[in-house]
Amino acid sequence: MSTRLIHRPARTTRPPAAPEARIIEAPPNLPEGKSGNIAMSLLPVAGVMSSVVMMTVVRNSQFAALGAVILVVTVIGSVALVFSQRGKAQRTRRTQREAYLAYLEDLREELAA
């Protein structure tokens, strides 16, 4: 029996396929300026003006006391409105941030697999 040597070229492997491009969503934008309804901003002004008119036009002591009560309630309501709007904006930003971080974490897990 004879031995025959066969020369085979080295095995070549194909390069891995290029991964498809992934598009990552941009982070949420922060709201610019004051976000709120203009009617909500004018409501305290209307309350203060009505109480001032009631105290100055009607000279009865009962109406003057009622005007002072309306003035105090309006000022307290405007302060509460300001804090409520600020808290709402903070909650919205926090919710958007948490949702975006969860999206990034899911994307990281998917790309690692």
Backbone atoms as SQL, in Angstrom:
CREATE TABLE atoms (id INTEGER PRIMARY KEY, chain TEXT, resi INTEGER, resn TEXT, atom TEXT, x REAL, y REAL, z REAL);
INSERT INTO atoms VALUES
  (1, 'A', 1, 'MET', 'N', 0.812, -1.160, 0.000),
  (2, 'A', 1, 'MET', 'CA', 0.000, 0.000, 0.000),
  (3, 'A', 1, 'MET', 'C', 0.864, 1.234, 0.000),
  (4, 'A', 2, 'SER', 'N', 0.455, 2.124, -0.779),
  (5, 'A', 2, 'SER', 'CA', 1.246, 3.339, -0.866),
  (6, 'A', 2, 'SER', 'C', 0.561, 4.469, -0.103),
  (7, 'A', 3, 'THR', 'N', 1.346, 5.378, 0.339),
  (8, 'A', 3, 'THR', 'CA', 0.823, 6.523, 1.085),
  (9, 'A', 3, 'THR', 'C', 0.834, 7.722, 0.153),
  (10, 'A', 4, 'ARG', 'N', -0.275, 8.343, 0.119),
  (11, 'A', 4, 'ARG', 'CA', -0.376, 9.511, -0.727),
  (12, 'A', 4, 'ARG', 'C', -0.606, 10.736, 0.159),
  (13, 'A', 5, 'LEU', 'N', 0.206, 11.744, 0.013),
  (14, 'A', 5, 'LEU', 'CA', 0.051, 12.972, 0.777),
  (15, 'A', 5, 'LEU', 'C', -0.865, 13.926, 0.014),
  (16, 'A', 6, 'ILE', 'N', -1.816, 14.427, 0.731),
  (17, 'A', 6, 'ILE', 'CA', -2.751, 15.387, 0.132),
  (18, 'A', 6, 'ILE', 'C', -2.586, 16.698, 0.880),
  (19, 'A', 7, 'HIS', 'N', -2.337, 17.713, 0.094),
  (20, 'A', 7, 'HIS', 'CA', -2.187, 19.023, 0.720),
  (21, 'A', 7, 'HIS', 'C', -3.516, 19.760, 0.626),
  (22, 'A', 8, 'ARG', 'N', -4.060, 20.100, 1.783),
  (23, 'A', 8, 'ARG', 'CA', -5.309, 20.865, 1.799),
  (24, 'A', 8, 'ARG', 'C', -5.011, 22.247, 2.341),
  (25, 'A', 9, 'PRO', 'N', -5.642, 23.252, 1.731),
  (26, 'A', 9, 'PRO', 'CA', -5.439, 24.601, 2.272),
  (27, 'A', 9, 'PRO', 'C', -6.079, 24.713, 3.659),
  (28, 'A', 10, 'ALA', 'N', -5.606, 25.659, 4.411),
  (29, 'A', 10, 'ALA', 'CA', -6.144, 25.876, 5.752),
  (30, 'A', 10, 'ALA', 'C', -7.617, 26.270, 5.660),
  (31, 'A', 11, 'ARG', 'N', -8.337, 25.880, 6.670),
  (32, 'A', 11, 'ARG', 'CA', -9.761, 26.207, 6.684),
  (33, 'A', 11, 'ARG', 'C', -9.938, 27.703, 6.922),
  (34, 'A', 12, 'THR', 'N', -10.883, 28.224, 6.222),
  (35, 'A', 12, 'THR', 'CA', -11.192, 29.651, 6.403),
  (36, 'A', 12, 'THR', 'C', -12.589, 29.761, 6.997),
  (37, 'A', 13, 'THR', 'N', -12.749, 30.746, 7.816),
  (38, 'A', 13, 'THR', 'CA', -14.075, 30.995, 8.392),
  (39, 'A', 13, 'THR', 'C', -14.575, 32.329, 7.891),
  (40, 'A', 14, 'ARG', 'N', -15.814, 32.381, 7.716),
  (41, 'A', 14, 'ARG', 'CA', -16.406, 33.636, 7.270),
  (42, 'A', 14, 'ARG', 'C', -16.458, 34.595, 8.453),
  (43, 'A', 15, 'PRO', 'N', -16.235, 35.856, 8.157),
  (44, 'A', 15, 'PRO', 'CA', -16.342, 36.819, 9.268),
  (45, 'A', 15, 'PRO', 'C', -17.784, 36.885, 9.760),
  (46, 'A', 16, 'PRO', 'N', -17.954, 37.150, 11.038),
  (47, 'A', 16, 'PRO', 'CA', -19.335, 37.222, 11.547),
  (48, 'A', 16, 'PRO', 'C', -20.103, 38.338, 10.847),
  (49, 'A', 17, 'ALA', 'N', -21.368, 38.097, 10.689),
  (50, 'A', 17, 'ALA', 'CA', -22.215, 39.087, 10.016),
  (51, 'A', 17, 'ALA', 'C', -22.247, 40.371, 10.845),
  (52, 'A', 18, 'ALA', 'N', -22.262, 41.466, 10.149),
  (53, 'A', 18, 'ALA', 'CA', -22.299, 42.757, 10.849),
  (54, 'A', 18, 'ALA', 'C', -23.632, 42.890, 11.575),
  (55, 'A', 19, 'PRO', 'N', -23.580, 43.249, 12.833),
  (56, 'A', 19, 'PRO', 'CA', -24.852, 43.383, 13.555),
  (57, 'A', 19, 'PRO', 'C', -25.664, 44.545, 12.984),
  (58, 'A', 20, 'GLU', 'N', -26.959, 44.373, 13.027),
  (59, 'A', 20, 'GLU', 'CA', -27.816, 45.440, 12.504),
  (60, 'A', 20, 'GLU', 'C', -27.740, 46.654, 13.418),
  (61, 'A', 21, 'ALA', 'N', -27.879, 47.776, 12.810),
  (62, 'A', 21, 'ALA', 'CA', -27.758, 49.033, 13.567),
  (63, 'A', 21, 'ALA', 'C', -28.923, 49.161, 14.546),
  (64, 'A', 22, 'ARG', 'N', -28.611, 49.547, 15.769),
  (65, 'A', 22, 'ARG', 'CA', -29.630, 49.759, 16.785),
  (66, 'A', 22, 'ARG', 'C', -29.827, 51.252, 16.976),
  (67, 'A', 23, 'ILE', 'N', -31.050, 51.638, 17.072),
  (68, 'A', 23, 'ILE', 'CA', -31.358, 53.048, 17.303),
  (69, 'A', 23, 'ILE', 'C', -31.792, 53.189, 18.758),
  (70, 'A', 24, 'ILE', 'N', -31.093, 54.031, 19.467),
  (71, 'A', 24, 'ILE', 'CA', -31.404, 54.275, 20.876),
  (72, 'A', 24, 'ILE', 'C', -32.181, 55.581, 20.953),
  (73, 'A', 25, 'GLU', 'N', -33.309, 55.520, 21.629),
  (74, 'A', 25, 'GLU', 'CA', -34.134, 56.721, 21.762),
  (75, 'A', 25, 'GLU', 'C', -33.395, 57.779, 22.572),
  (76, 'A', 26, 'ALA', 'N', -33.659, 59.009, 22.243),
  (77, 'A', 26, 'ALA', 'CA', -33.054, 60.122, 22.976),
  (78, 'A', 26, 'ALA', 'C', -33.734, 60.248, 24.339),
  (79, 'A', 27, 'PRO', 'N', -33.016, 60.775, 25.314),
  (80, 'A', 27, 'PRO', 'CA', -33.648, 60.968, 26.623),
  (81, 'A', 27, 'PRO', 'C', -34.755, 62.016, 26.525),
  (82, 'A', 28, 'PRO', 'N', -35.714, 61.971, 27.445),
  (83, 'A', 28, 'PRO', 'CA', -36.810, 62.934, 27.390),
  (84, 'A', 28, 'PRO', 'C', -36.304, 64.360, 27.613),
  (85, 'A', 29, 'ASN', 'N', -36.902, 65.289, 26.910),
  (86, 'A', 29, 'ASN', 'CA', -36.515, 66.692, 27.033),
  (87, 'A', 29, 'ASN', 'C', -37.174, 67.307, 28.255),
  (88, 'A', 30, 'LEU', 'N', -36.451, 68.204, 28.884),
  (89, 'A', 30, 'LEU', 'CA', -37.023, 68.930, 30.005),
  (90, 'A', 30, 'LEU', 'C', -37.946, 70.014, 29.463),
  (91, 'A', 31, 'PRO', 'N', -39.077, 70.226, 30.106),
  (92, 'A', 31, 'PRO', 'CA', -39.963, 71.285, 29.626),
  (93, 'A', 31, 'PRO', 'C', -39.307, 72.648, 29.805),
  (94, 'A', 32, 'GLU', 'N', -39.478, 73.478, 28.797),
  (95, 'A', 32, 'GLU', 'CA', -38.878, 74.805, 28.861),
  (96, 'A', 32, 'GLU', 'C', -39.914, 75.811, 29.328),
  (97, 'A', 33, 'GLY', 'N', -39.466, 76.736, 30.113),
  (98, 'A', 33, 'GLY', 'CA', -40.356, 77.801, 30.566),
  (99, 'A', 33, 'GLY', 'C', -41.367, 77.292, 31.575),
  (100, 'A', 34, 'LYS', 'N', -42.340, 78.137, 31.828),
  (101, 'A', 34, 'LYS', 'CA', -43.363, 77.800, 32.804),
  (102, 'A', 34, 'LYS', 'C', -44.472, 77.039, 32.100),
  (103, 'A', 35, 'SER', 'N', -44.730, 75.835, 32.548),
  (104, 'A', 35, 'SER', 'CA', -45.799, 75.055, 31.943),
  (105, 'A', 35, 'SER', 'C', -47.034, 75.186, 32.824),
  (106, 'A', 36, 'GLY', 'N', -48.076, 75.713, 32.261),
  (107, 'A', 36, 'GLY', 'CA', -49.299, 75.871, 33.016),
  (108, 'A', 36, 'GLY', 'C', -50.298, 76.673, 32.216),
  (109, 'A', 37, 'ASN', 'N', -51.516, 76.618, 32.638),
  (110, 'A', 37, 'ASN', 'CA', -52.577, 77.323, 31.960),
  (111, 'A', 37, 'ASN', 'C', -52.584, 78.779, 32.414),
  (112, 'A', 38, 'ILE', 'N', -52.792, 79.696, 31.482),
  (113, 'A', 38, 'ILE', 'CA', -52.787, 81.117, 31.842),
  (114, 'A', 38, 'ILE', 'C', -53.990, 81.456, 32.724),
  (115, 'A', 39, 'ALA', 'N', -55.085, 80.738, 32.549),
  (116, 'A', 39, 'ALA', 'CA', -56.260, 80.986, 33.389),
  (117, 'A', 39, 'ALA', 'C', -55.959, 80.641, 34.849),
  (118, 'A', 40, 'MET', 'N', -55.148, 79.628, 35.040),
  (119, 'A', 40, 'MET', 'CA', -54.786, 79.254, 36.406),
  (120, 'A', 40, 'MET', 'C', -53.900, 80.329, 37.037),
  (121, 'A', 41, 'SER', 'N', -53.118, 81.016, 36.232),
  (122, 'A', 41, 'SER', 'CA', -52.272, 82.087, 36.760),
  (123, 'A', 41, 'SER', 'C', -53.099, 83.333, 37.085),
  (124, 'A', 42, 'LEU', 'N', -54.152, 83.568, 36.325),
  (125, 'A', 42, 'LEU', 'CA', -54.975, 84.764, 36.531),
  (126, 'A', 42, 'LEU', 'C', -56.022, 84.572, 37.632),
  (127, 'A', 43, 'LEU', 'N', -56.270, 83.343, 38.034),
  (128, 'A', 43, 'LEU', 'CA', -57.278, 83.088, 39.057),
  (129, 'A', 43, 'LEU', 'C', -56.958, 83.774, 40.383),
  (130, 'A', 44, 'PRO', 'N', -55.742, 83.700, 40.906),
  (131, 'A', 44, 'PRO', 'CA', -55.457, 84.417, 42.151),
  (132, 'A', 44, 'PRO', 'C', -55.591, 85.932, 42.011),
  (133, 'A', 45, 'VAL', 'N', -55.233, 86.458, 40.850),
  (134, 'A', 45, 'VAL', 'CA', -55.356, 87.906, 40.631),
  (135, 'A', 45, 'VAL', 'C', -56.821, 88.319, 40.694),
  (136, 'A', 46, 'ALA', 'N', -57.684, 87.509, 40.075),
  (137, 'A', 46, 'ALA', 'CA', -59.117, 87.824, 40.096),
  (138, 'A', 46, 'ALA', 'C', -59.660, 87.758, 41.522),
  (139, 'A', 47, 'GLY', 'N', -59.198, 86.793, 42.300),
  (140, 'A', 47, 'GLY', 'CA', -59.658, 86.687, 43.685),
  (141, 'A', 47, 'GLY', 'C', -59.227, 87.873, 44.524),
  (142, 'A', 48, 'VAL', 'N', -57.993, 88.296, 44.357),
  (143, 'A', 48, 'VAL', 'CA', -57.497, 89.446, 45.125),
  (144, 'A', 48, 'VAL', 'C', -58.242, 90.712, 44.712),
  (145, 'A', 49, 'MET', 'N', -58.446, 90.903, 43.419),
  (146, 'A', 49, 'MET', 'CA', -59.148, 92.113, 42.953),
  (147, 'A', 49, 'MET', 'C', -60.589, 92.139, 43.449),
  (148, 'A', 50, 'SER', 'N', -61.252, 90.973, 43.456),
  (149, 'A', 50, 'SER', 'CA', -62.644, 90.970, 43.930),
  (150, 'A', 50, 'SER', 'C', -62.713, 91.303, 45.422),
  (151, 'A', 51, 'SER', 'N', -61.757, 90.822, 46.186),
  (152, 'A', 51, 'SER', 'CA', -61.789, 91.127, 47.615),
  (153, 'A', 51, 'SER', 'C', -61.464, 92.593, 47.877),
  (154, 'A', 52, 'VAL', 'N', -60.537, 93.155, 47.103),
  (155, 'A', 52, 'VAL', 'CA', -60.208, 94.578, 47.278),
  (156, 'A', 52, 'VAL', 'C', -61.403, 95.444, 46.896),
  (157, 'A', 53, 'VAL', 'N', -62.075, 95.092, 45.802),
  (158, 'A', 53, 'VAL', 'CA', -63.263, 95.856, 45.393),
  (159, 'A', 53, 'VAL', 'C', -64.339, 95.753, 46.462),
  (160, 'A', 54, 'MET', 'N', -64.537, 94.574, 47.007),
  (161, 'A', 54, 'MET', 'CA', -65.572, 94.401, 48.019),
  (162, 'A', 54, 'MET', 'C', -65.255, 95.212, 49.271),
  (163, 'A', 55, 'MET', 'N', -63.964, 95.288, 49.645),
  (164, 'A', 55, 'MET', 'CA', -63.609, 96.035, 50.852),
  (165, 'A', 55, 'MET', 'C', -63.701, 97.540, 50.643),
  (166, 'A', 56, 'THR', 'N', -63.409, 98.014, 49.436),
  (167, 'A', 56, 'THR', 'CA', -63.372, 99.467, 49.230),
  (168, 'A', 56, 'THR', 'C', -64.700, 100.046, 48.779),
  (169, 'A', 57, 'VAL', 'N', -65.442, 99.329, 47.945),
  (170, 'A', 57, 'VAL', 'CA', -66.696, 99.887, 47.409),
  (171, 'A', 57, 'VAL', 'C', -67.812, 99.808, 48.439),
  (172, 'A', 58, 'VAL', 'N', -67.960, 98.649, 49.042),
  (173, 'A', 58, 'VAL', 'CA', -69.030, 98.479, 50.015),
  (174, 'A', 58, 'VAL', 'C', -68.462, 98.807, 51.387),
  (175, 'A', 59, 'ARG', 'N', -69.026, 99.822, 52.013),
  (176, 'A', 59, 'ARG', 'CA', -68.479, 100.296, 53.283),
  (177, 'A', 59, 'ARG', 'C', -69.095, 99.598, 54.495),
  (178, 'A', 60, 'ASN', 'N', -69.890, 98.604, 54.264),
  (179, 'A', 60, 'ASN', 'CA', -70.480, 97.873, 55.381),
  (180, 'A', 60, 'ASN', 'C', -69.391, 97.000, 56.016),
  (181, 'A', 61, 'SER', 'N', -69.352, 96.906, 57.320),
  (182, 'A', 61, 'SER', 'CA', -68.288, 96.173, 58.009),
  (183, 'A', 61, 'SER', 'C', -68.366, 94.668, 57.745),
  (184, 'A', 62, 'GLN', 'N', -69.588, 94.161, 57.521),
  (185, 'A', 62, 'GLN', 'CA', -69.716, 92.726, 57.226),
  (186, 'A', 62, 'GLN', 'C', -69.070, 92.398, 55.867),
  (187, 'A', 63, 'PHE', 'N', -69.304, 93.244, 54.880),
  (188, 'A', 63, 'PHE', 'CA', -68.723, 93.005, 53.558),
  (189, 'A', 63, 'PHE', 'C', -67.209, 93.217, 53.567),
  (190, 'A', 64, 'ALA', 'N', -66.736, 94.133, 54.393),
  (191, 'A', 64, 'ALA', 'CA', -65.297, 94.341, 54.508),
  (192, 'A', 64, 'ALA', 'C', -64.641, 93.104, 55.124),
  (193, 'A', 65, 'ALA', 'N', -65.282, 92.525, 56.128),
  (194, 'A', 65, 'ALA', 'CA', -64.751, 91.292, 56.733),
  (195, 'A', 65, 'ALA', 'C', -64.789, 90.144, 55.729),
  (196, 'A', 66, 'LEU', 'N', -65.867, 90.072, 54.949),
  (197, 'A', 66, 'LEU', 'CA', -65.967, 89.029, 53.923),
  (198, 'A', 66, 'LEU', 'C', -64.877, 89.213, 52.867),
  (199, 'A', 67, 'GLY', 'N', -64.608, 90.462, 52.487),
  (200, 'A', 67, 'GLY', 'CA', -63.534, 90.736, 51.522),
  (201, 'A', 67, 'GLY', 'C', -62.175, 90.335, 52.074),
  (202, 'A', 68, 'ALA', 'N', -61.941, 90.588, 53.364),
  (203, 'A', 68, 'ALA', 'CA', -60.672, 90.193, 53.974),
  (204, 'A', 68, 'ALA', 'C', -60.532, 88.674, 54.001),
  (205, 'A', 69, 'VAL', 'N', -61.625, 87.970, 54.280),
  (206, 'A', 69, 'VAL', 'CA', -61.590, 86.498, 54.282),
  (207, 'A', 69, 'VAL', 'C', -61.291, 85.981, 52.868),
  (208, 'A', 70, 'ILE', 'N', -61.919, 86.563, 51.862),
  (209, 'A', 70, 'ILE', 'CA', -61.666, 86.157, 50.472),
  (210, 'A', 70, 'ILE', 'C', -60.210, 86.427, 50.109),
  (211, 'A', 71, 'LEU', 'N', -59.675, 87.546, 50.567),
  (212, 'A', 71, 'LEU', 'CA', -58.277, 87.877, 50.289),
  (213, 'A', 71, 'LEU', 'C', -57.342, 86.829, 50.894),
  (214, 'A', 72, 'VAL', 'N', -57.572, 86.448, 52.143),
  (215, 'A', 72, 'VAL', 'CA', -56.723, 85.452, 52.803),
  (216, 'A', 72, 'VAL', 'C', -56.845, 84.090, 52.110),
  (217, 'A', 73, 'VAL', 'N', -58.065, 83.693, 51.774),
  (218, 'A', 73, 'VAL', 'CA', -58.275, 82.401, 51.103),
  (219, 'A', 73, 'VAL', 'C', -57.589, 82.399, 49.734),
  (220, 'A', 74, 'THR', 'N', -57.659, 83.507, 49.015),
  (221, 'A', 74, 'THR', 'CA', -57.026, 83.594, 47.700),
  (222, 'A', 74, 'THR', 'C', -55.507, 83.491, 47.805),
  (223, 'A', 75, 'VAL', 'N', -54.933, 84.170, 48.780),
  (224, 'A', 75, 'VAL', 'CA', -53.471, 84.110, 48.939),
  (225, 'A', 75, 'VAL', 'C', -53.040, 82.685, 49.304),
  (226, 'A', 76, 'ILE', 'N', -53.750, 82.043, 50.208),
  (227, 'A', 76, 'ILE', 'CA', -53.419, 80.659, 50.581),
  (228, 'A', 76, 'ILE', 'C', -53.597, 79.730, 49.382),
  (229, 'A', 77, 'GLY', 'N', -54.674, 79.934, 48.626),
  (230, 'A', 77, 'GLY', 'CA', -54.909, 79.111, 47.433),
  (231, 'A', 77, 'GLY', 'C', -53.833, 79.297, 46.385),
  (232, 'A', 78, 'SER', 'N', -53.354, 80.537, 46.196),
  (233, 'A', 78, 'SER', 'CA', -52.294, 80.753, 45.196),
  (234, 'A', 78, 'SER', 'C', -50.992, 80.098, 45.613),
  (235, 'A', 79, 'VAL', 'N', -50.675, 80.160, 46.899),
  (236, 'A', 79, 'VAL', 'CA', -49.450, 79.495, 47.372),
  (237, 'A', 79, 'VAL', 'C', -49.573, 77.984, 47.176),
  (238, 'A', 80, 'ALA', 'N', -50.742, 77.430, 47.499),
  (239, 'A', 80, 'ALA', 'CA', -50.957, 75.994, 47.300),
  (240, 'A', 80, 'ALA', 'C', -50.875, 75.633, 45.823),
  (241, 'A', 81, 'LEU', 'N', -51.396, 76.496, 44.954),
  (242, 'A', 81, 'LEU', 'CA', -51.346, 76.245, 43.510),
  (243, 'A', 81, 'LEU', 'C', -49.915, 76.239, 42.992),
  (244, 'A', 82, 'VAL', 'N', -49.102, 77.146, 43.470),
  (245, 'A', 82, 'VAL', 'CA', -47.696, 77.204, 43.046),
  (246, 'A', 82, 'VAL', 'C', -46.970, 75.926, 43.452),
  (247, 'A', 83, 'PHE', 'N', -47.140, 75.503, 44.705),
  (248, 'A', 83, 'PHE', 'CA', -46.464, 74.285, 45.157),
  (249, 'A', 83, 'PHE', 'C', -47.003, 73.047, 44.455),
  (250, 'A', 84, 'SER', 'N', -48.295, 73.036, 44.156),
  (251, 'A', 84, 'SER', 'CA', -48.889, 71.899, 43.459),
  (252, 'A', 84, 'SER', 'C', -48.324, 71.776, 42.044),
  (253, 'A', 85, 'GLN', 'N', -48.199, 72.895, 41.338),
  (254, 'A', 85, 'GLN', 'CA', -47.657, 72.854, 39.980),
  (255, 'A', 85, 'GLN', 'C', -46.190, 72.453, 39.987),
  (256, 'A', 86, 'ARG', 'N', -45.437, 72.925, 40.970),
  (257, 'A', 86, 'ARG', 'CA', -44.027, 72.562, 41.063),
  (258, 'A', 86, 'ARG', 'C', -43.882, 71.066, 41.338),
  (259, 'A', 87, 'GLY', 'N', -44.712, 70.548, 42.251),
  (260, 'A', 87, 'GLY', 'CA', -44.672, 69.122, 42.566),
  (261, 'A', 87, 'GLY', 'C', -45.080, 68.268, 41.378),
  (262, 'A', 88, 'LYS', 'N', -46.054, 68.752, 40.609),
  (263, 'A', 88, 'LYS', 'CA', -46.487, 68.010, 39.428),
  (264, 'A', 88, 'LYS', 'C', -45.366, 67.940, 38.404),
  (265, 'A', 89, 'ALA', 'N', -44.649, 69.034, 38.207),
  (266, 'A', 89, 'ALA', 'CA', -43.539, 69.045, 37.251),
  (267, 'A', 89, 'ALA', 'C', -42.431, 68.105, 37.707),
  (268, 'A', 90, 'GLN', 'N', -42.146, 68.076, 39.000),
  (269, 'A', 90, 'GLN', 'CA', -41.111, 67.172, 39.517),
  (270, 'A', 90, 'GLN', 'C', -41.521, 65.711, 39.359),
  (271, 'A', 91, 'ARG', 'N', -42.797, 65.415, 39.608),
  (272, 'A', 91, 'ARG', 'CA', -43.266, 64.039, 39.435),
  (273, 'A', 91, 'ARG', 'C', -43.183, 63.616, 37.974),
  (274, 'A', 92, 'THR', 'N', -43.534, 64.517, 37.073),
  (275, 'A', 92, 'THR', 'CA', -43.463, 64.204, 35.648),
  (276, 'A', 92, 'THR', 'C', -42.034, 63.928, 35.219),
  (277, 'A', 93, 'ARG', 'N', -41.096, 64.769, 35.661),
  (278, 'A', 93, 'ARG', 'CA', -39.682, 64.548, 35.320),
  (279, 'A', 93, 'ARG', 'C', -39.177, 63.234, 35.896),
  (280, 'A', 94, 'ARG', 'N', -39.555, 62.933, 37.131),
  (281, 'A', 94, 'ARG', 'CA', -39.103, 61.697, 37.765),
  (282, 'A', 94, 'ARG', 'C', -39.659, 60.475, 37.028),
  (283, 'A', 95, 'THR', 'N', -40.936, 60.529, 36.642),
  (284, 'A', 95, 'THR', 'CA', -41.547, 59.419, 35.920),
  (285, 'A', 95, 'THR', 'C', -40.877, 59.209, 34.564),
  (286, 'A', 96, 'GLN', 'N', -40.615, 60.314, 33.845),
  (287, 'A', 96, 'GLN', 'CA', -39.949, 60.201, 32.548),
  (288, 'A', 96, 'GLN', 'C', -38.544, 59.639, 32.711),
  (289, 'A', 97, 'ARG', 'N', -37.839, 60.059, 33.730),
  (290, 'A', 97, 'ARG', 'CA', -36.472, 59.589, 33.961),
  (291, 'A', 97, 'ARG', 'C', -36.461, 58.097, 34.278),
  (292, 'A', 98, 'GLU', 'N', -37.377, 57.650, 35.152),
  (293, 'A', 98, 'GLU', 'CA', -37.442, 56.238, 35.508),
  (294, 'A', 98, 'GLU', 'C', -37.795, 55.381, 34.301),
  (295, 'A', 99, 'ALA', 'N', -38.718, 55.865, 33.463),
  (296, 'A', 99, 'ALA', 'CA', -39.094, 55.104, 32.265),
  (297, 'A', 99, 'ALA', 'C', -37.921, 55.000, 31.301),
  (298, 'A', 100, 'TYR', 'N', -37.162, 56.073, 31.144),
  (299, 'A', 100, 'TYR', 'CA', -36.007, 56.045, 30.233),
  (300, 'A', 100, 'TYR', 'C', -34.908, 55.133, 30.766),
  (301, 'A', 101, 'LEU', 'N', -34.662, 55.161, 32.076),
  (302, 'A', 101, 'LEU', 'CA', -33.656, 54.274, 32.652),
  (303, 'A', 101, 'LEU', 'C', -34.074, 52.809, 32.522),
  (304, 'A', 102, 'ALA', 'N', -35.364, 52.520, 32.664),
  (305, 'A', 102, 'ALA', 'CA', -35.842, 51.150, 32.473),
  (306, 'A', 102, 'ALA', 'C', -35.661, 50.723, 31.016),
  (307, 'A', 103, 'TYR', 'N', -35.924, 51.630, 30.088),
  (308, 'A', 103, 'TYR', 'CA', -35.716, 51.339, 28.665),
  (309, 'A', 103, 'TYR', 'C', -34.244, 51.038, 28.395),
  (310, 'A', 104, 'LEU', 'N', -33.341, 51.825, 28.954),
  (311, 'A', 104, 'LEU', 'CA', -31.905, 51.591, 28.752),
  (312, 'A', 104, 'LEU', 'C', -31.472, 50.254, 29.356),
  (313, 'A', 105, 'GLU', 'N', -32.009, 49.902, 30.512),
  (314, 'A', 105, 'GLU', 'CA', -31.657, 48.637, 31.145),
  (315, 'A', 105, 'GLU', 'C', -32.137, 47.458, 30.300),
  (316, 'A', 106, 'ASP', 'N', -33.353, 47.553, 29.771),
  (317, 'A', 106, 'ASP', 'CA', -33.861, 46.487, 28.897),
  (318, 'A', 106, 'ASP', 'C', -33.007, 46.368, 27.644),
  (319, 'A', 107, 'LEU', 'N', -32.622, 47.488, 27.080),
  (320, 'A', 107, 'LEU', 'CA', -31.790, 47.479, 25.883),
  (321, 'A', 107, 'LEU', 'C', -30.413, 46.891, 26.188),
  (322, 'A', 108, 'ARG', 'N', -29.869, 47.199, 27.344),
  (323, 'A', 108, 'ARG', 'CA', -28.563, 46.655, 27.737),
  (324, 'A', 108, 'ARG', 'C', -28.631, 45.141, 27.875),
  (325, 'A', 109, 'GLU', 'N', -29.692, 44.634, 28.508),
  (326, 'A', 109, 'GLU', 'CA', -29.861, 43.188, 28.652),
  (327, 'A', 109, 'GLU', 'C', -30.017, 42.510, 27.293),
  (328, 'A', 110, 'GLU', 'N', -30.775, 43.158, 26.401),
  (329, 'A', 110, 'GLU', 'CA', -31.007, 42.579, 25.076),
  (330, 'A', 110, 'GLU', 'C', -29.710, 42.520, 24.273),
  (331, 'A', 111, 'LEU', 'N', -28.900, 43.569, 24.360),
  (332, 'A', 111, 'LEU', 'CA', -27.657, 43.586, 23.599),
  (333, 'A', 111, 'LEU', 'C', -26.603, 42.664, 24.219),
  (334, 'A', 112, 'ALA', 'N', -26.685, 42.441, 25.501),
  (335, 'A', 112, 'ALA', 'CA', -25.705, 41.546, 26.133),
  (336, 'A', 112, 'ALA', 'C', -25.993, 40.092, 25.780),
  (337, 'A', 113, 'ALA', 'N', -27.261, 39.792, 25.494),
  (338, 'A', 113, 'ALA', 'CA', -27.630, 38.388, 25.171),
  (339, 'A', 113, 'ALA', 'C', -27.175, 37.980, 23.788);
